[in-house]
Amino acid sequence: MATDIKDTAHAVDAAAVMRLLPARPRVLALGEPTHGEDTLLDLRNELFRQLVEEEGYRTITIESDCMAGLAVDEYVTSGTGTLDEVMEHGFSHGWGASAANRELVRWMRAHNDGRPESERVRFAGFDGPLEIVAAASPRHALTALHGYLADRVDADLLPCTAETLDRLLGADGRWTEPAAMMDPSRSVGQSAEAGRLRLLADDLVALLDAQTPHLIAVSPREDLDRARLYGRTAIGLLRYHHWMADSSPARLTRLVGLRDQMMAYNLLALAERGPVLVHAHNSHLQREKSTMRMGGMQLEWWGAGALVSARLGEEYAFVATALGTIRHQGVDTPPPDTVEGLLYALPEDRCVIDAGRLATALGDTRPGPRVSPWFGYAPFDPAHLAGIDGIVFVKDVPQVQ
C-alpha cells in the first residue's frame, strides 16, 4: 500500500494541481484546515502566481469582507491608496496583519504596474461583512446601491429617498451590538424599520436588474458589477440580521448557512468574470455538508463550496489542505492509521495527492479520523475523500518568529 500511496504524490505546483482536473475550472478552491499560518498562505501565493503565469487566472479571492476588499482591488489595479492603508482597512478578521497577505498584495500591485487592463490581476473578499462577534450595519451597502441608481435612473423610479434610508437605518451601533450574536432580544433585525428596509433593498435590486441595458450604456460594466455586490450584500445582511433576532432552535444553523450563502453568491459573481482561485477554510469549500459545535449545539449546513459545486458542476474544483504537525499549537506527529499519518510517511515536505488514486490505493478501507488536541485545527475527514479533487499535504508547519 505504501508504494501505491507514494505513486499518488507529486510536487506542489500549479501544473500538478491542474493535472488532477478534467479541464480548467472557473472556480478552483484551495482549502486550509486552520487559519493564521503564513506557511499555508505562502504556498497559496506561490500557486496563484503560477496560475496567473501558466493558466490564465486573473482573480484571487479569500475569506475576507467583500466590501472591505474593494479597497485592496483598487490598490492592486490602479495604485489607489497605500499598501499600509489597504492592509489596515481592506481585510476583515485580522487578516491584514499577515505578512503573507501583505506579500500577496505587494506582488499583485507590482505585477499590474504598466500592464493593460485585460492582463491585470484582481483581488476580492468573498465573505460577508460578518465579524465573529457582530454583523455590520447594512448602511454602506444600501446607501451605495441607492447612490449608484440615483445618479443614473429617473428619480421617480426609485422606491425611496436617501433620507428615508438614513431614517430607517438609524445609528449603526444598533446593528453591530455584539450581545446580539448570542442574545436574539438585543438584535434590531426584526424591527419594523428592518422589515421596511428589506423590502426597499429588494426593490432597489429589482430596479438594478430592470435597468441593466441602460446602466451598461451609461456607465462602465465594472460600476454595475460593484452595484450588484452592494445589492447582494445589503439583502444578505438584512436577512442575517433578521435571523439574529430569531429565538427558535434553528437560529444558529440559519446564521451559519446564511453566511455561506452570501459567500456562494459572491463566488458565482466572480466566476462570471473569469477563472478565480478561492482560498478559505476547508469547511467552507467542501462539497459535503459542513458541521460545527456552537452554543452547545451540533450545527449542519451546506457550505459555499457545496452550493457553488451544485451550480457549476465540473467547473468547480476543490483541493483540500491537510497538515502533519503544528507543534506550536500542540498538534504533533499524526497517528500512522490516519490519512495524515499515511501521508506523513512520504519523504516530501509538501506534495499534491491525487484523491482518486489515493482512494484506489486504500481500497475498501478508510483510515480512522484524526483527533486534534487543538480546536483551531480541523483534521481531514477520510469520509470526504470521494468529494475532493486532490489534497495538498504539508508535513510540518513551523512557528513564525
DAKAJO-V685250 format. One record per backbone hydrogen bond with DSSP energy under -1.0 kcal/mol. NH is the residue of the N-H (numbers start at 1). CO is the residue of the C=O. Records with the same first field share a line. If there is no record, write none. Layout:
# DAKAJO-V685250
NH = CO ; CO
This chain:
# DAKAJO-V685250
5 = 1
6 = 2
7 = 3
8 = 5
9 = 6
10 = 352
17 = 13
18 = 14
19 = 15
20 = 17
21 = 18
27 = 315
28 = 276
29 = 317
30 = 278
31 = 319
32 = 280
40 = 37
41 = 37
42 = 38
43 = 39
44 = 40
45 = 41
46 = 42
47 = 43
48 = 44
49 = 45
50 = 46
51 = 47
52 = 48
53 = 49
54 = 50
55 = 51
57 = 51
58 = 275
60 = 122
61 = 277
62 = 124
63 = 279
64 = 62
66 = 127
69 = 65
70 = 67
71 = 68
73 = 69
74 = 70
75 = 71
76 = 72
77 = 73
78 = 74
79 = 75
80 = 74
86 = 82
87 = 83
88 = 84
89 = 85
90 = 86
95 = 92
97 = 94
98 = 95
102 = 98
103 = 99
104 = 100
105 = 101
106 = 102
107 = 103
108 = 104
109 = 105
110 = 106
111 = 107
112 = 108
113 = 109
115 = 112
119 = 116
120 = 117
122 = 58
124 = 60
126 = 62
127 = 64
130 = 128
131 = 134
136 = 129
142 = 138
143 = 139
144 = 140
145 = 141
146 = 142
147 = 143
148 = 144
149 = 145
150 = 146
151 = 147
152 = 149
153 = 149
157 = 154
158 = 155
165 = 161
166 = 162
167 = 163
168 = 164
169 = 165
170 = 166
174 = 171
175 = 172
176 = 172
180 = 177
181 = 178
183 = 179
186 = 183
187 = 184
191 = 188
195 = 191
196 = 192
197 = 193
198 = 194
199 = 195
200 = 196
201 = 197
202 = 198
203 = 199
204 = 200
205 = 201
206 = 202
207 = 203
208 = 204
209 = 205
210 = 206
211 = 207
212 = 209
215 = 211
216 = 212
217 = 213
218 = 214
219 = 215
224 = 220
225 = 221
226 = 222
227 = 223
228 = 224
229 = 225
230 = 226
231 = 227
232 = 228
233 = 229
234 = 230
235 = 231
236 = 232
237 = 233
238 = 234
239 = 235
240 = 236
241 = 237
242 = 238
243 = 239
244 = 240
245 = 241
251 = 248
254 = 250
255 = 251
256 = 252
257 = 253
258 = 254
259 = 255
260 = 256
261 = 257
262 = 258
263 = 259
264 = 260
265 = 261
266 = 262
267 = 263
268 = 264
269 = 265
270 = 266
271 = 267
272 = 268
273 = 270
276 = 26
277 = 59
278 = 28
279 = 61
280 = 30
282 = 32
284 = 281
285 = 281
286 = 282
290 = 301
292 = 299
294 = 297
297 = 294
299 = 292
301 = 290
305 = 284
307 = 303
308 = 304
309 = 305
310 = 306
311 = 307
312 = 308
313 = 309
315 = 312
316 = 313
317 = 27
319 = 29
320 = 390
322 = 392
324 = 394
325 = 395
326 = 331
329 = 326
330 = 327
331 = 326
338 = 335
342 = 338
343 = 339
344 = 340
346 = 343
351 = 393
352 = 10
353 = 391
354 = 8
358 = 354
359 = 355
360 = 356
361 = 357
362 = 358
363 = 359
365 = 362
368 = 337
377 = 374
378 = 33
384 = 381
385 = 382
387 = 384
388 = 385
389 = 318
391 = 353
392 = 320
393 = 351
394 = 322
395 = 349
397 = 325
